[in-house]
């Protein structure tokens, strides 16, 4: 059961402790499953742990039980893995032995736990790590929220450039915006020891910024300061706060702290505020937010045509609109590239613009060598930028079938941004690409624990249920996503696919007709329509996929590695399409 000898008595004691916990004491079926599986291994009968045997011995199935028709063992194994994970995150946090069921087997593994084991979704505390919580907006105008959020994000960006200091990314820190704060609990979730929090009160001419750096171990202040300045002094205040934090943490830094940490990309305060408003709306990650951000970036550029981050922000807004499939990629990705190129013309060392170029050249141009160059250059310039690791892993490495490398990059992104919903969802998606659907579901469930209405995770979980042939679970989850998505065609198309596979032909036909009718009034990606025809009409699927390839839909880059298309993978038209794309 382990490379280190562990006595049967110790293992049984650990099982008893688990079964007595609040997590398991009311789960009779899972308790029986765990106890049966462990005893079989202890008795040298691990090879006896087959799906049929478990169904009969644990779940009281008859000799007529057919695992191909009844997925109860697979479903309960997934629940048992998740229940064990939760146990070791809570009541079993300090247990010396860990029992795990590796995906692909029903034989448990027992091992001694040490510092390298990570059962908790939050990283262990790192003394050289800091989280900057969203600064509170104390201004009389609620519209000034963009400024307090922007100040927080700018401080995060400045401190990521300090060697030896790990800074939790924006999206994880902003999970705590507007919520009651338990500093110790937040530090535990984010894996940091130091927490910076503060407030901003701003008028037209003046601003007052307060900041406090706390030690999460005891809640004591490490440093605190107030700054009352002219509104035009925002860059200087950001640099003062950043430098004070570095000194207060007494980090051994390779970088000279006396050098300004906040790089001024513009001297125009109005352009800067417009840029912050653009970031504010982009961070909402909605179609409306992306369009609004473009408007603010364009205004900032009109005022300061050499404002490189505004061009990079514009590129990312166009990229996200194409990814969401709300606009034909051909109509906007050339604008994304023009903005990213302009940003690099102004500042060749702007990491964010290299990431934008990497995504454009990978997901739209299919220029793989150039894409890898830009991603690696971005990481050379700023290895603490989580989006660089995220997009390199997902847009490039996963699309190229380099799935182990993709997971490594996404794990690095997760380390920098531990509560990011989209990064954890993409980790799950790579496990789906590996055909490890149960592990993928575990990632989606963790996301949904944080945000039960995160539609991307619901859609991904439903897709995993489809791969596991759990059609009713898939349909129910797609339906929930549909109700939350505000009329988006995405859940409709994926639900149609689920109906096709479940044999509900009339339901599938109804949704396909609805999608075809809607596509006459507004743009629906042919890639999405192809998903609705999968399992019903292969010729129509290929007709639509070929059209999606002509349009360079960004979602096409995962075509050759996605299990969604396994049913048509060996078709001559599929092979020709993959060859044309070079994936």
MOFEN-V968088 format. One record per helix or strand of 3 or more residues. SS is the DSSP state (@ for helix, = for strand). FROM is the first residue (numbers start at 1). TO is the last residue. Records with the same first field share a line. If there is no record, write none. Layout:
SS=FROM-TO, FROM-TO
This chain:
@=8-19, 28-42, 46-48, 51-57, 72-89, 142-159, 170-176, 183-190, 231-249, 269-282, 287-303, 308-323, 329-346, 351-363, 368-381, 386-398, 403-416, 421-433, 437-450, 455-467, 471-484, 489-502, 505-518, 526-533, 538-551, 554-558, 563-568, 572-581
==97-100, 109-112, 126-132, 192-202, 206-215, 221-230
